[in-house]
Amino acid sequence: MAGLNALEGAALAVGGIYMVVMGLLGRPDSPQQAEMGGLTLVALGLIPLCAARGLLLRRGWSRGPALVTQLMALPVAWTLLRAQGALIPAGVVLAAVAVTALALLLSPTTTQALGIRGPRTTPDA
């Protein structure tokens, strides 16, 4: 589960770095837009990377960012699945990773390992 989050974070960061480099060295239609988009992807990549580190260290706070990352990946996967060509397999992979990670993050074993307590059913005395 931490590995899946790290994989997604690394993919976002690498894609962002590529966009920044191509914005600086390539000939994009809008260099500023390419650079800002790349920096945004790098920043977004840090979220699942931090969550992955927290999951490895069994920190309860890490499940929130990891869940948000997976939920954000689902619409991206849907968009890729509706595209053409090589983007369809990328959408299949992203959807499979996101659904698998969600299932692992929400499993009772993970909840227990992270020390997350469920809602209280009885009021405190």
C-alpha positions as CSV (number, residue, x, y, z in Angstrom):
1,M,0.0,0.0,0.0
2,A,2.8,2.4,0.8
3,G,4.5,1.3,-2.4
4,L,1.5,2.1,-4.5
5,N,1.3,5.6,-3.0
6,A,5.1,6.1,-3.5
7,L,4.7,4.9,-7.1
8,E,2.0,7.4,-7.8
9,G,3.9,10.2,-6.2
10,A,7.0,9.4,-8.1
11,A,5.1,9.3,-11.4
12,L,3.6,12.7,-10.7
13,A,7.0,14.2,-9.7
14,V,8.8,12.7,-12.8
15,G,6.0,14.0,-15.1
16,G,6.2,17.4,-13.5
17,I,10.0,17.6,-13.8
18,Y,9.6,16.5,-17.5
19,M,7.1,19.3,-18.1
20,V,9.3,21.9,-16.4
21,V,12.3,20.8,-18.5
22,M,10.3,20.8,-21.7
23,G,8.9,24.2,-20.8
24,L,12.5,25.6,-20.4
25,L,14.3,23.8,-23.1
26,G,11.6,22.7,-25.6
27,R,9.2,24.8,-27.7
28,P,5.8,24.6,-26.0
29,D,3.0,26.8,-27.1
30,S,3.1,28.4,-23.7
31,P,6.3,28.0,-21.8
32,Q,4.8,29.6,-18.6
33,Q,1.9,27.2,-18.7
34,A,4.2,24.2,-19.1
35,E,6.5,25.3,-16.3
36,M,3.6,26.1,-13.9
37,G,1.9,22.8,-14.8
38,G,5.1,21.0,-14.1
39,L,5.6,22.7,-10.8
40,T,2.0,21.8,-9.8
41,L,2.6,18.2,-10.7
42,V,5.8,18.1,-8.6
43,A,3.9,19.6,-5.6
44,L,1.0,17.1,-6.1
45,G,3.6,14.3,-6.2
46,L,4.9,15.2,-2.7
47,I,1.5,14.4,-1.2
48,P,1.5,10.7,-1.9
49,L,5.2,10.5,-1.3
50,C,4.7,11.9,2.2
51,A,1.7,9.7,2.8
52,A,3.8,6.6,1.7
53,R,6.5,7.5,4.2
54,G,3.9,7.9,6.9
55,L,2.3,4.6,6.0
56,L,5.7,2.9,6.2
57,L,6.2,4.4,9.7
58,R,2.6,3.4,10.6
59,R,1.4,6.9,11.3
60,G,-2.3,7.3,11.5
61,W,-2.4,10.7,9.8
62,S,-1.0,9.2,6.6
63,R,-4.2,7.4,5.7
64,G,-6.0,10.7,4.9
65,P,-3.7,12.0,2.3
66,A,-3.3,8.5,0.8
67,L,-7.1,8.2,0.5
68,V,-7.4,11.6,-1.1
69,T,-4.7,10.7,-3.6
70,Q,-6.5,7.5,-4.6
71,L,-9.9,9.3,-4.9
72,M,-8.3,12.0,-7.1
73,A,-6.8,9.2,-9.3
74,L,-10.1,7.7,-10.2
75,P,-11.4,10.6,-12.3
76,V,-8.0,10.8,-14.0
77,A,-8.2,7.1,-14.8
78,W,-11.8,7.5,-16.1
79,T,-10.6,10.3,-18.4
80,L,-7.7,8.1,-19.7
81,L,-10.1,5.2,-20.3
82,R,-12.3,7.4,-22.5
83,A,-9.3,8.6,-24.6
84,Q,-7.8,6.8,-27.6
85,G,-4.6,4.8,-28.2
86,A,-1.9,4.3,-25.6
87,L,-3.8,6.3,-22.9
88,I,-6.4,3.5,-22.5
89,P,-3.9,1.0,-21.0
90,A,-2.6,3.8,-18.7
91,G,-6.1,4.4,-17.5
92,V,-6.6,0.7,-16.8
93,V,-3.4,0.6,-14.8
94,L,-4.2,3.7,-12.9
95,A,-7.7,2.5,-12.1
96,A,-6.4,-0.8,-10.9
97,V,-3.7,0.8,-8.7
98,A,-6.2,3.3,-7.2
99,V,-8.9,0.7,-6.5
100,T,-6.4,-1.7,-5.0
101,A,-4.8,1.0,-2.8
102,L,-8.3,2.1,-1.6
103,A,-9.2,-1.4,-0.7
104,L,-5.9,-1.8,1.2
105,L,-6.2,1.6,3.0
106,L,-9.8,0.9,4.1
107,S,-9.2,-2.7,5.3
108,P,-9.6,-3.4,9.1
109,T,-6.0,-4.7,9.2
110,T,-4.6,-1.4,8.0
111,T,-6.8,0.6,10.4
112,Q,-5.6,-1.5,13.3
113,A,-1.9,-1.3,12.1
114,L,-2.1,2.5,11.9
115,G,-3.7,2.7,15.4
116,I,-6.9,4.3,14.1
117,R,-9.9,3.8,16.4
118,G,-13.4,3.5,15.0
119,P,-16.3,5.7,16.1
120,R,-17.4,5.4,19.7
121,T,-20.7,3.7,20.1
122,T,-21.2,4.4,23.8
123,P,-20.9,7.8,25.4
124,D,-18.2,8.4,28.0
125,A,-19.3,8.1,31.6
